[in-house]
């Protein structure tokens, strides 16, 4: 089964996630936005072997440390979808704008698309392209563990912003209702910021995208 550990990073308290297969102890770092020493301390404490980095989208608080961590660990980068290339190419501009440490752009070893799968050890996750917050945003879903890593698509009692370049509110709502809700009310999700929730709870009470919104 998949196990996870949330490691908040950057001044935006972004939920970087260590995701690992409990059979092999092989792991992925999902959205390493910064604070590499904090991430690596948890990797070492848990005795994990990081085999790849998974990126939901190209905003700096999610991807700012990707280039540095990939080089440090000599591991590949998978994701996001290629429509986020312009965000990744602008890492230096993003870091200056938000007052974050300098960040380097990178080219993923594998751009991801809707319907792709990624592996972590012996576990397989499905890839869903969920644009709106950014055009190339992806979500990672484990059917076996009933767990989704949704980045900034959905939050407990809220949804992702769509006022960034190439954001699209209608696309975001469509992705949540058309791709996330059908996965099942029992699915727990790790958002990019804030506490975890379930799709069922959000369908019942989320004021932006719930069934009664």
N, C-alpha and C positions, 0 to 999 in steps of 0.2 A: 504493500500500500504506500501511498504518498504521505509524507510528513512535511510539516512546514514550520518555519520560524519567521516571524515578522521582525524586521530590523529598521526602525524609523531612521531616515537619513535626510540631510540637508535642512536648511532653515524652514522648509515647507513641510517638515515631518512626513516625508513621502514613505509609503510602506514598501521598502525593498523587502523581498521575500526570498528566503532560502527554501528551496523545494527539493526534497530528496526521496529516493527509493529506499525503504527500510531494509530491503533484501540485500542491496549492493552497497549502500551508503554513497552512491553516486548522486551528485546534486547539480542543480541549476541555480544560478543567481538571477532572479527576476527583477528587472528595473533597478540596476545599481546607479542611483542618482548621484551619490557622493559618499564621503566618509568611509573610504576604503578600509581604514584601520578598524573601524567598528564592524564592518562586514566580515573582514578576515578573522577578527577575534572570535566571532560566532562560528565561522566555518571551522576554525581550529578547535574550539571548545566542544563542538558536536562531532568532531572526527570525520568530516565529510571530504569527499573527493569531488571538487567542482569540475564538471565536464563540459559546461557550456554556459553562456549567458542568454537569457530570453528577454526581449524588449517589447513592451506593449505599444509604445509610441515614442516620438522623438523629442518630447519636451525635456529640458535640461534636468529637472528634478527627478526624472525617471531614467535618463540615459547619460547624464553628464560624466559619470565615471566609467562608462563602458569601454572606451578606448584604453584607458589606463589599466583597468582590471583584466581585460582580454590579453593585454601584453604581459602583465604580471604573471598570469596563470597559464598563458599559452593555450587558450581555449577559444573555440569559435563563438560567433555571435549569430543568433537566429532571431529574426524579426527586427522591426515591425514590417508592415506592408509598404511597398516602395513609394506610395504617395507621400510618405513622411520624409522622404530624402531631403527635401528643402529645409526641414527642421533640423535634421542631423548635420547637414552641411553648415548650419548657422550656429553651431555650439558656442563658438567664441563670442558671437554677438549676443546670444542668450545669456551667457554667464556675465557679461558686462552689464546688460540691462537689469538683471535681477541681483547684482552684487554678490554673485556666487564665485567660488574659486574657478580659475581658468579651466576650460574643458576643451578637449580635442574632438573633432569630427571623426567618424569612422564609417566604414562600409561593411554592412553585415555580410557574413559568409553565406547567409541564406535569407533572402527576402521571403516573407511568408504570405500566403494567400488563403482566402476562405476555403475550408475543406482540407487544408493540409493537416498533418500531424507532426508533433515533436515528441521526442522521448527523453525521459529522465531515468537513467538506470533501466530497469525492466518495465517501467510505467510509460503509458502513452497518453498524451493529451491532444485534444482536438483544437484546431485553430479556427476562430471565427473572426472575420473582418467586420469590425463594428465602427464605421466612420461617424463623424459628427463632432466630437471633441477635437480630433485631428483627422485628416482624410485617410491616413494609413494605420489607424489604431486597430490593434488586434486584441482578442481575449483568448486566454488559455483555459480549457475545460477538461477536467478528468471525470469521465463517466463513472469509472470504478470508485473513485473517492467522493463523488458528488461535490466537487470543489471547483470553483472558477476564480481565476485571477483576472479582474476586469479593468485594471488600470483606472483611468479617469472617466470611464463610461458611466458608471453608476456608483452611488454612495448610499450609505444608510440615510434615508429621508431626503436624498438630494440626487442630482444628476450632474454630469460634467458640463463645464462652461463651453459655450459655442461662439464666443466673441473673439476668438483668435483667428489669424489668417486661415482661410479655407475651412473654418468651422461651419457646421450646418445643423441647426436645431432639429429640423424635420428628419434628417438622416439619423441623428442620435436617438430620437424617440422611436423611429422605425427599427433601429438596430436592437434597442432594449426590448421592445414588445415583440418584434418578429424573430429575433435570434436568441435572446436570453430567456425570456419567459417560457418558451417551449421546452427548455431543458429540464424544467420541473421545479415546483415550489420548494422542494426539499434541498435544493442546491445551496450550499453556503458559499459566500463569495468574499474574497479579499479585495477591498477597493484600494485605489492609489493613495488615499488619505483617510484617516479616521477608522472607526470600529468596523468589524465584520458584521454581516447580516445574512439573511437568506432571501432568495427571490420571492418566496411566499410572503414573507413579512413586508417586502417592498411593494408587492402587488396589493397588499391590504392597506398600507398606510402611507406610501410615498406620495407627497402632495404634487409631484411633477409628473409621475409616470405610473402611479398606481391605477388599479382597475376602475377606481371611482374618481380619478382626477379629472 
